[in-house]
Amino acid sequence: MAKARKLPKFVKLVRPAKKAKNKFDLKAVAEVAAKSAAGKTEIGAFIEVIEEGDGVSTFLWEAKQPGYQGWRWSVSVAQIDFDTEPTLSEVVLVPGPDSLIAPNWVPWADRLADYQALQEELEKQAAIDAESAVADLEPGEDTEDKSN
């Protein structure tokens, strides 16, 4: 029988909230992966499990990270059948239906073109306003102040 080795100090074991009934409890495997990626205090309540098909299940937990209101930790686990060991596919932070997300990205060239077009319009409007101000002056009025 193999001798049990002591783990190095840098290895941090994270225990699931619930004891696994067998070694293939997918939710427990996913929970350990989520807590390892996010930290124990940044994982909230369990939300749901989504069966993706072909033996892939995605488990979702609330994210308690500051600035990520409404986001979820998503852990995908694949298991071909009940006798094989599950494989961790991905652990990722995803936006939920009520989450705050950034607006769509607009390339700098497009933003610059919009800015330049706006500046041209403002210059045209300023020229029109200046012409109308000059036209509104009565004949003989001087635009300069001669109070010296």
C-alpha positions in Angstrom: 0.0 0.0 0.0 1.3 3.5 -0.9 2.4 5.7 1.8 0.4 9.0 2.2 2.5 12.0 1.5 2.2 15.4 3.2 1.1 18.2 0.8 3.3 21.2 0.3 2.5 24.3 2.3 1.4 26.3 -0.8 -1.4 23.8 -1.5 -4.7 25.1 -0.1 -7.5 22.6 0.4 -11.0 23.9 0.1 -13.8 21.8 1.6 -17.3 21.8 0.2 -20.1 23.0 2.4 -21.8 19.6 2.2 -20.0 16.3 2.5 -20.0 14.3 -0.8 -22.0 11.1 -0.6 -19.6 9.4 -3.1 -16.5 10.5 -4.8 -18.5 11.5 -7.9 -20.9 14.1 -6.4 -20.8 16.6 -9.2 -22.2 19.5 -7.2 -19.5 19.0 -4.5 -16.8 18.9 -7.2 -18.1 22.1 -8.8 -18.4 23.8 -5.4 -14.8 23.0 -4.5 -13.7 24.4 -7.9 -15.7 27.6 -7.5 -14.4 28.2 -4.0 -10.8 27.6 -5.2 -11.2 30.1 -8.0 -13.2 32.8 -6.1 -12.4 32.3 -2.5 -14.7 31.1 0.3 -16.4 34.4 1.1 -17.1 35.4 -2.5 -19.3 32.5 -3.3 -23.0 33.0 -2.4 -26.0 30.7 -2.4 -26.4 27.9 -5.0 -28.7 29.0 -7.8 -29.3 26.1 -10.2 -27.8 23.3 -12.2 -28.2 23.3 -16.0 -27.9 20.1 -17.9 -26.1 21.0 -21.1 -26.3 17.5 -22.6 -23.6 14.9 -23.4 -22.8 14.5 -19.7 -22.0 18.2 -19.1 -23.6 20.0 -16.2 -23.2 23.7 -15.3 -23.6 24.7 -11.7 -24.3 28.4 -10.8 -23.7 30.2 -7.5 -24.2 33.9 -6.6 -21.1 36.1 -6.8 -20.5 38.2 -3.7 -17.6 40.2 -5.1 -17.8 44.0 -4.8 -18.7 45.5 -8.1 -20.2 42.3 -9.5 -23.8 42.7 -8.4 -26.0 40.1 -10.1 -23.1 38.1 -11.5 -22.7 34.3 -11.0 -19.9 31.8 -10.7 -20.4 29.2 -13.3 -18.7 25.8 -13.1 -19.0 23.2 -15.9 -18.3 19.6 -15.1 -18.3 16.8 -17.6 -18.9 13.1 -16.7 -19.4 10.5 -19.4 -21.1 8.0 -17.2 -21.6 7.4 -13.4 -18.6 5.1 -13.2 -16.0 7.5 -14.6 -14.4 10.3 -12.7 -15.8 13.8 -13.6 -13.7 16.4 -15.5 -13.7 20.0 -14.6 -14.3 21.9 -17.8 -14.4 25.6 -16.8 -14.8 28.0 -13.9 -15.9 31.4 -14.9 -17.7 34.5 -13.6 -20.7 35.3 -15.9 -23.3 38.0 -15.9 -26.8 37.1 -14.7 -30.1 38.5 -16.0 -30.0 41.5 -13.6 -26.3 42.2 -13.6 -24.5 45.4 -14.5 -22.4 45.0 -17.6 -20.3 47.4 -19.6 -21.7 48.9 -22.8 -20.7 47.4 -26.2 -17.2 48.4 -27.3 -16.9 51.0 -30.0 -13.5 51.2 -31.9 -11.5 54.4 -31.3 -11.7 55.4 -35.0 -15.5 55.4 -34.9 -15.6 57.4 -31.7 -13.1 59.9 -33.1 -15.1 60.2 -36.3 -18.3 60.9 -34.3 -16.4 63.5 -32.2 -15.0 65.2 -35.3 -18.4 65.4 -36.9 -19.9 66.9 -33.8 -17.1 69.5 -33.7 -17.8 70.5 -37.3 -21.5 70.9 -36.6 -20.7 73.1 -33.6 -18.4 75.3 -35.6 -21.0 75.7 -38.3 -23.7 76.6 -35.8 -21.3 79.1 -34.1 -20.7 80.7 -37.5 -24.4 81.0 -38.2 -25.0 82.5 -34.8 -22.2 85.1 -35.4 -23.7 86.0 -38.8 -27.2 86.5 -37.4 -25.8 88.6 -34.5 -24.0 90.9 -37.0 -27.2 91.1 -39.2 -29.3 92.0 -36.2 -27.2 95.1 -35.5 -28.8 98.3 -36.6 -27.0 100.3 -39.3 -24.6 102.7 -37.8 -24.0 100.7 -34.6 -20.4 100.0 -34.0 -19.4 96.6 -32.6 -16.5 98.0 -30.7 -16.7 99.8 -27.4 -15.4 103.4 -27.8 -15.7 104.5 -24.2 -12.1 105.8 -24.0 
